[in-house]
Amino acid sequence: MRAKERTEFAAVGADAILRLDPSIALTSKRAAINQYDPCFPLAGVPVVAAFYGGFHIMKPSTAKFGIGQVVKHRKFPFRGIIYDVDPVFANTEAWWQAIPEEVRPRKDQPYYHLFAENAETEYVAYVSEQNLIADPSGDPLRHPQADEMFVRARDGAYKIKTARLN
């Protein structure tokens, strides 16, 4: 790749931006945190996955939902709050293959980590963007980890708790 063709690609993560640079290869999610406000809701921020050395470069996409947003599954009866975003599928191949092929989502889209709940229990879920819709109910979440990471504002929205320094 010629120098003028070297382009920096960034991908959204919950607490940082993942920088993919052809000169240094893959670095940690925290590599470019100083470029973005980590408390900024990530909806609408461009996400890109890029791989060098003969791998595929995907088209940029945009995360539809942001950190702290309450969403629900399109097909299954559960809802949750987003606490992390992967720009593309980042779970195991075995996990992906375990999904029946006729309903298996594409890998080249954002995937969201949720503190999820249904009528019976609370758990952590990993869901593709195509299977999520915004939850307009305004009902509070009962997931205990949501209270550890977020604070609910008077208007019902969830905001990331800020760390206190001594």
C-alpha positions in Angstrom: 0.0 0.0 0.0 1.4 3.4 -1.0 1.9 6.1 1.6 -0.8 8.3 0.0 -3.2 5.4 0.2 -2.7 4.8 3.8 -5.8 5.8 5.6 -6.6 5.7 9.2 -9.8 3.7 10.0 -11.6 4.1 13.3 -14.2 1.7 14.8 -16.5 2.5 17.7 -16.2 0.8 21.0 -18.0 1.6 24.2 -15.2 3.2 26.0 -12.8 4.1 23.2 -12.0 4.0 19.5 -10.2 1.1 17.9 -7.6 2.5 15.6 -6.4 0.3 12.7 -3.3 1.7 11.1 -1.4 -0.1 8.3 1.9 0.9 9.8 1.2 -0.5 13.3 -1.5 -3.1 12.6 -4.2 -3.6 15.2 -3.9 -1.7 18.5 -6.1 -1.8 21.6 -9.5 -0.1 21.8 -8.0 2.5 24.0 -5.4 3.6 21.4 -7.3 6.6 20.2 -9.5 7.5 23.2 -8.1 11.0 23.4 -9.8 11.8 20.0 -13.3 11.3 21.4 -15.3 12.0 24.5 -15.8 8.5 26.1 -19.2 9.7 27.5 -20.5 10.7 24.2 -23.4 8.4 23.0 -22.0 6.6 20.0 -25.1 6.6 17.8 -24.4 8.2 14.5 -20.6 7.9 14.8 -19.1 6.2 11.7 -17.7 2.7 12.3 -15.3 1.0 10.0 -13.6 -2.4 10.0 -10.3 -2.6 8.0 -7.8 -5.3 7.7 -4.5 -5.1 5.8 -2.2 -7.7 4.2 -4.7 -9.2 1.8 -7.7 -9.1 4.0 -11.1 -7.5 3.3 -11.7 -3.8 3.9 -15.4 -3.3 4.7 -17.5 -0.3 3.8 -18.0 2.2 6.6 -21.3 1.9 8.5 -22.8 3.9 11.2 -24.0 2.7 14.6 -27.7 3.2 14.8 -27.9 3.0 18.6 -25.7 4.6 21.3 -24.3 3.7 24.7 -27.0 4.0 27.4 -29.9 3.6 24.9 -32.7 1.2 25.8 -33.5 -1.2 23.0 -35.6 -4.3 22.4 -35.3 -7.3 20.2 -37.3 -7.4 17.0 -38.3 -11.1 17.3 -37.8 -12.2 20.9 -39.4 -10.8 24.1 -36.4 -9.0 25.8 -35.1 -5.6 26.1 -31.9 -4.0 27.5 -29.5 -1.1 27.7 -26.5 -0.9 25.5 -23.1 -0.8 27.3 -20.7 -1.6 24.4 -20.7 -1.6 20.6 -18.6 -3.7 18.3 -18.3 -2.3 14.7 -18.7 -5.8 13.3 -19.2 -9.3 14.7 -16.6 -9.9 17.4 -17.7 -13.1 19.1 -16.6 -16.7 18.4 -17.3 -18.5 15.2 -18.9 -21.3 17.3 -21.3 -18.8 18.8 -22.3 -17.5 15.3 -22.6 -21.0 13.9 -25.0 -22.0 16.7 -27.6 -19.5 15.4 -29.9 -21.3 12.9 -28.8 -20.4 9.4 -32.2 -19.1 8.4 -32.1 -16.4 11.1 -28.3 -15.9 11.4 -27.5 -12.2 11.1 -24.7 -10.8 8.9 -21.3 -10.2 10.5 -20.6 -6.9 8.7 -22.8 -4.7 10.9 -22.6 -3.3 14.4 -23.2 -5.7 17.3 -24.3 -4.5 20.7 -23.6 -5.7 24.2 -26.7 -5.4 26.4 -27.6 -5.6 30.0 -30.7 -7.5 29.0 -33.9 -8.7 30.8 -37.0 -10.6 30.0 -40.0 -11.4 32.1 -38.1 -14.1 34.1 -34.5 -13.0 34.5 -31.6 -10.6 33.8 -28.6 -11.5 31.7 -26.0 -10.2 29.2 -26.8 -10.4 25.5 -24.9 -9.8 22.3 -27.2 -8.7 19.5 -26.8 -7.6 15.8 -28.1 -4.2 14.9 -30.6 -5.7 12.4 -32.4 -7.4 15.3 -32.8 -4.3 17.5 -35.3 -1.5 17.7 -35.5 1.4 20.1 -37.7 0.8 23.2 -39.9 3.8 23.5 -41.7 2.5 26.7 -39.7 4.6 29.1 -40.0 1.8 31.7 -37.0 1.6 34.0 -34.6 -1.4 33.7 -34.3 -3.8 36.6 -30.9 -5.3 35.6 -28.5 -4.8 38.5 -25.5 -4.0 36.3 -27.3 -1.2 34.6 -27.4 0.6 38.0 -23.7 0.1 38.4 -22.8 1.7 35.1 -25.6 4.2 34.4 -27.7 6.7 36.2 -31.3 7.4 35.1 -32.1 11.0 34.5 -35.4 12.7 35.4 -36.5 12.4 31.8 -35.9 8.6 31.9 -32.8 8.6 29.8 -29.7 6.7 31.0 -26.3 8.4 31.2 -22.9 6.8 31.9 -21.9 7.4 35.5 -18.8 9.6 35.7 -15.8 8.4 37.7 -14.9 10.3 40.9 -11.3 11.0 41.4 -9.8 11.4 44.9 
